[in-house]
Amino acid sequence: MSNTKIVGVTKELPPYCRETKDIIPFVDFWLQDKDERFRRKVVKIFEGAAVDKRYGIMPIEDVFLATSFEEKNAIYVREAKKLGINVLKKALKKANWESQSLDYIITVSCTGIMIPSLDAYLINALDLRRDIVRLPVTEMGCAAGVSGILYAHNFLKSNPNKRIAVVAVESPTATFQLNDYSMANMVSAAIFGDGAACVLLSSEEDANGPTIIGEEMFHFKNATHLMGFDLTNHGLKMILDPDVPKTISEHFPEIVHPFLEKHGSDINKVDHLIFHPGGKKIVQTVDELFGSLGKNIDDTREVLRQYGNMSSATVLYVLERFLNKDIAKGEQGLVLSFGPGFSAQRVLLEW
């Protein structure tokens, strides 16, 4: 029996915040040379994205300024350090953990490039141990928050009495491409926002929190074209195939049911769905699939509304909402997210 407990989730938001209705005038200005129909279509995408507001590492004016990849990435690096340091400090304080008690640190981000990776800066800023094991996860996109939990569990399974922090910091606004008029760029601009989160996990006997009773990845074959980034001279250019919701829907039964069965559970035993809000269409797709089974994903929808899709950090915001609820002992939760590859990551929790 696993003894990995999720001790806590902490979130941290960047300083700038805008409601979608206040972003639309900037979109209009940006697309002023495009034809009327195209402009109207894009504004409709923003209005219908089910995102009321979002946060950013830079003011909205700067997002719509033509800056080089180098300049945008420099802002990403500067702000990712701040967010990462703040969220880890807050998480340790909340759990009453000394920074020296961490054995392992996993950092997750795909929206900028930093070498050394964020964890190196966290080691210095929080005076973490010299022998701490670090793992930076870059290329797993939106799924990486759950991937981080999965890696943490694998480490803790074989190492009793250890502590891990998984820190996710994302800034999709730093990847926004002004000269890309593709639908993928329009849709991602309408749904993405910036944010950071930290999950603390432990394999100590006396740790509190839900236990991880199962985890697994699921890889879709020949689907590498569905989601990701192209690295161009202007930066990271979004790849987002309109077929994503359909692909998820088609594979859904084989993603969920065999996994639950393998861990002695089934969908009727799962009380809580902790699902990554990739975007309105994916949320609707999953809602239809789960709704017919009498489950709701209200928390997922609410996180999308309040923050947008913050890539890997988003599902951790959903998880935080569940950790703040009064959940009865023995109830189960299924954590699920999708990312480039194309892949689905799943974690089964028991309170």
C-alpha positions in Angstrom: 0.0 0.0 0.0 1.3 3.4 -1.0 2.1 5.9 1.7 2.4 9.0 -0.5 0.2 11.8 0.9 -0.6 15.1 -0.7 0.1 17.4 2.2 -1.0 20.6 0.6 -1.4 22.8 -2.5 -0.6 26.5 -2.5 -1.1 28.9 -5.4 0.5 32.2 -6.3 -0.7 34.7 -8.9 1.3 37.3 -10.8 0.7 41.0 -10.2 -1.4 42.0 -13.2 -5.0 41.1 -13.7 -7.5 41.9 -16.4 -11.1 40.9 -17.1 -11.8 39.5 -20.5 -14.1 42.4 -21.4 -11.1 44.8 -20.8 -8.9 42.7 -23.1 -11.2 42.8 -26.1 -10.4 46.4 -27.0 -6.7 45.4 -27.2 -7.6 42.5 -29.5 -9.6 44.8 -31.7 -6.7 47.2 -32.0 -4.3 44.3 -32.7 -6.5 43.0 -35.5 -7.5 46.4 -37.0 -6.0 45.6 -40.4 -7.8 42.3 -40.7 -11.2 42.0 -42.3 -14.3 42.7 -40.3 -15.5 39.1 -40.3 -12.3 37.7 -39.0 -12.2 40.3 -36.2 -15.7 39.6 -35.2 -15.0 35.9 -35.1 -11.9 36.4 -32.8 -13.8 38.6 -30.5 -16.6 36.0 -30.3 -13.9 33.4 -29.4 -12.8 35.6 -26.5 -16.3 36.3 -25.3 -17.3 32.6 -25.5 -14.1 31.2 -23.9 -15.7 30.8 -20.4 -12.8 32.8 -19.0 -13.9 35.9 -17.1 -10.5 37.1 -16.1 -6.8 36.1 -16.0 -3.5 37.1 -14.5 -0.3 38.0 -16.2 3.4 38.6 -15.5 3.3 41.8 -17.5 0.8 44.5 -18.1 -1.7 43.9 -20.9 -0.1 46.8 -22.9 3.2 44.9 -22.9 1.6 41.7 -24.1 0.4 43.4 -27.3 3.8 45.2 -27.9 6.0 43.6 -30.6 9.0 42.5 -28.5 11.6 40.0 -29.5 11.7 36.4 -28.2 14.8 37.4 -26.1 12.9 40.3 -24.4 9.8 38.3 -23.6 11.8 35.3 -22.4 13.8 37.6 -20.1 10.6 38.8 -18.5 9.5 35.2 -18.1 12.8 34.2 -16.4 12.7 37.2 -14.0 9.0 36.7 -13.1 9.1 32.9 -12.9 11.9 33.2 -10.3 9.7 35.5 -8.2 6.6 33.3 -8.5 8.5 30.1 -7.8 10.2 31.5 -4.7 7.0 33.0 -3.3 4.9 29.9 -3.9 7.4 27.5 -2.4 8.0 29.8 0.7 4.2 30.1 1.2 3.7 26.3 0.9 6.5 25.4 3.3 5.2 27.9 5.9 1.6 26.6 5.6 2.8 23.0 6.1 5.2 24.1 8.9 8.1 22.5 7.0 11.7 23.7 7.3 13.2 24.4 3.9 16.1 22.1 4.9 13.6 19.2 5.3 12.9 18.9 1.5 14.6 15.8 -0.1 13.5 16.4 -3.6 12.3 19.2 -5.8 10.5 19.0 -9.1 9.9 22.2 -11.2 7.5 22.3 -14.0 7.2 24.9 -16.8 6.9 24.9 -20.6 6.3 28.6 -21.4 9.8 29.9 -21.4 13.4 28.7 -21.5 15.8 28.8 -18.5 19.1 27.0 -18.0 19.9 26.5 -15.2 16.2 25.6 -14.5 14.0 27.3 -11.9 14.9 24.7 -9.2 18.5 25.9 -9.1 17.4 29.4 -8.1 14.9 28.0 -5.5 17.8 26.0 -3.9 19.7 29.3 -3.5 16.8 31.5 -2.5 15.4 29.2 0.1 18.7 27.7 1.3 17.6 24.2 0.4 19.9 21.2 1.2 23.1 20.7 -0.8 22.1 17.1 -1.5 18.5 17.8 -2.6 17.6 15.9 -5.8 16.2 18.1 -8.5 14.1 17.3 -11.6 13.0 20.0 -14.0 10.2 19.0 -16.3 9.8 21.1 -19.5 8.2 19.5 -22.5 5.0 18.0 -21.0 2.8 21.1 -21.4 -0.5 21.2 -19.6 -0.1 17.6 -18.3 3.1 18.4 -16.4 1.4 19.3 -13.1 0.0 15.8 -12.9 3.3 14.3 -14.3 5.2 16.1 -11.4 2.9 14.4 -8.9 3.4 11.1 -10.7 7.2 11.4 -10.5 7.0 12.5 -6.9 5.0 9.4 -6.0 7.4 7.1 -7.8 10.3 8.6 -5.8 8.4 8.5 -2.5 7.1 4.9 -3.0 10.7 3.6 -2.7 11.8 6.1 -0.1 10.0 6.2 3.2 10.1 9.4 5.4 10.9 11.8 2.5 9.5 15.1 1.4 9.0 16.6 -2.0 7.9 19.9 -3.5 6.4 20.1 -7.0 6.5 23.7 -8.2 4.7 24.7 -11.4 5.2 28.2 -12.9 3.7 29.1 -16.2 3.3 32.2 -18.3 1.5 31.6 -21.6 1.2 35.3 -22.1 5.0 35.4 -22.5 4.5 33.1 -25.5 1.8 35.1 -27.2 2.6 35.7 -30.9 1.6 39.0 -32.4 2.3 38.0 -36.0 0.5 34.7 -35.9 -3.1 35.0 -37.1 -3.8 31.2 -37.0 -6.9 30.0 -35.2 -4.6 28.1 -32.8 -3.1 31.4 -31.7 -6.5 33.1 -31.4 -8.0 30.3 -29.3 -4.9 30.0 -27.0 -4.9 33.8 -26.5 -8.5 33.6 -25.5 -8.1 30.8 -22.9 -4.6 31.1 -21.4 -3.5 33.0 -18.3 -0.4 33.0 -16.0 0.0 31.4 -12.6 2.0 29.3 -10.2 1.3 26.5 -7.8 3.2 24.2 -5.4 2.2 20.7 -4.2 3.9 19.3 -1.1 4.0 15.5 -0.9 5.4 13.2 1.8 6.0 9.5 2.6 6.2 10.1 6.3 4.0 7.9 8.6 2.3 10.8 10.3 1.7 12.9 7.1 -1.9 14.2 6.6 -3.8 14.5 3.3 -5.2 12.2 0.7 -3.2 9.1 -0.3 -2.1 8.4 -3.8 -3.4 4.9 -4.5 -2.6 4.7 -8.2 -1.0 6.6 -11.1 -0.5 6.0 -14.7 0.3 7.7 -18.0 -1.6 7.0 -21.2 0.0 7.7 -24.6 -2.0 8.3 -27.7 -0.2 6.8 -30.7 0.6 9.0 -33.7 -0.9 12.1 -32.2 2.2 14.3 -31.8 0.7 16.9 -34.1 -2.2 17.7 -31.8 -0.6 20.0 -29.3 2.7 21.7 -28.5 4.9 24.6 -29.6 7.0 25.3 -32.7 10.1 27.2 -31.8 10.3 30.1 -34.3 12.5 33.2 -34.5 9.7 35.0 -32.7 9.4 32.5 -29.9 7.2 29.6 -28.9 4.3 29.3 -31.4 1.2 27.5 -30.3 0.1 24.2 -31.9 -3.5 23.4 -31.0 -5.4 21.0 -33.2 -9.2 21.4 -33.3 -9.4 17.6 -33.1 -8.2 17.5 -29.4 -11.7 17.3 -27.8 -12.8 14.6 -30.3 -9.6 12.6 -29.7 -10.1 12.7 -26.0 -13.7 11.7 -26.3 -12.9 8.7 -28.5 -10.3 7.3 -26.1 -12.1 8.3 -22.9 -13.4 4.9 -21.9 -9.9 3.3 -22.3 -8.3 6.2 -20.4 -10.5 5.9 -17.4 -12.0 2.5 -16.8 -9.1 0.1 -17.1 -7.0 2.4 -14.9 -9.6 2.5 -12.1 -10.1 -1.3 -12.4 -6.4 -1.9 -12.0 -6.5 0.0 -8.7 -9.5 -1.8 -7.4 -11.9 1.0 -8.1 -14.5 2.0 -10.7 -16.2 5.2 -11.8 -19.1 4.7 -9.2 -16.5 4.8 -6.4 -14.9 8.0 -7.6 -16.6 10.9 -5.8 -14.5 13.8 -7.0 -13.2 14.7 -10.5 -10.1 16.8 -10.4 -9.8 17.6 -14.0 -7.5 20.1 -15.9 -9.6 22.8 -17.6 -7.8 22.8 -21.0 -10.5 25.1 -22.5 -14.2 25.4 -22.8 -14.6 22.7 -25.5 -12.5 20.1 -23.6 -14.5 21.0 -20.4 -17.8 20.4 -22.3 -16.5 17.2 -23.7 -15.5 15.8 -20.3 -18.7 17.1 -18.7 -20.8 15.2 -21.3 -18.8 12.0 -20.7 -18.9 12.3 -16.9 -22.3 14.0 -16.6 -23.9 10.9 -18.0 -22.3 9.0 -15.1 -23.8 11.5 -12.5 -20.5 13.4 -11.8 -19.8 17.1 -12.0 -16.8 19.1 -12.8 -17.9 22.4 -11.4 -14.6 23.1 -9.7 -12.8 22.7 -13.1 -15.2 25.1 -14.7 -14.8 27.6 -11.9 -11.0 27.6 -12.1 -11.2 28.2 -15.9 -13.6 31.1 -15.3 -11.4 32.8 -12.6 -7.9 32.2 -14.0 -8.0 30.8 -17.5 -5.8 27.8 -18.5 -2.4 28.3 -16.8 -1.0 25.2 -18.5 0.5 22.8 -16.0 -0.5 24.8 -12.9 -4.2 24.8 -13.6 -5.1 21.3 -12.4 -3.3 22.1 -9.2 -5.6 25.0 -8.6 -8.5 22.5 -9.0 -6.8 20.1 -6.6 -6.4 23.0 -4.1 -10.2 23.5 -4.1 -10.7 19.9 -3.1 -8.1 20.0 -0.4 -10.0 22.9 1.1 -13.2 20.9 1.2 -14.4 18.7 4.1 -14.1 15.3 2.3 -15.1 12.2 4.1 -12.6 9.4 4.8 -12.5 6.7 2.2 -13.8 9.0 -0.7 -11.9 8.9 -3.9 -10.7 11.5 -6.4 -9.5 11.1 -9.9 -6.9 13.7 -11.1 -6.7 13.9 -14.9 -4.9 16.1 -17.4 -4.0 16.0 -21.1 -0.9 17.3 -22.8 1.4 17.2 -25.8 2.5 13.8 -27.0 -0.5 13.3 -27.0 -1.0 12.0 -23.5 -3.3 11.7 -20.5 -1.9 11.6 -17.0 -4.0 10.1 -14.2 -3.7 9.9 -10.4 -6.2 8.2 -8.1 -6.5 9.7 -4.6 -8.2 8.4 -1.4 -9.0 10.6 1.5 
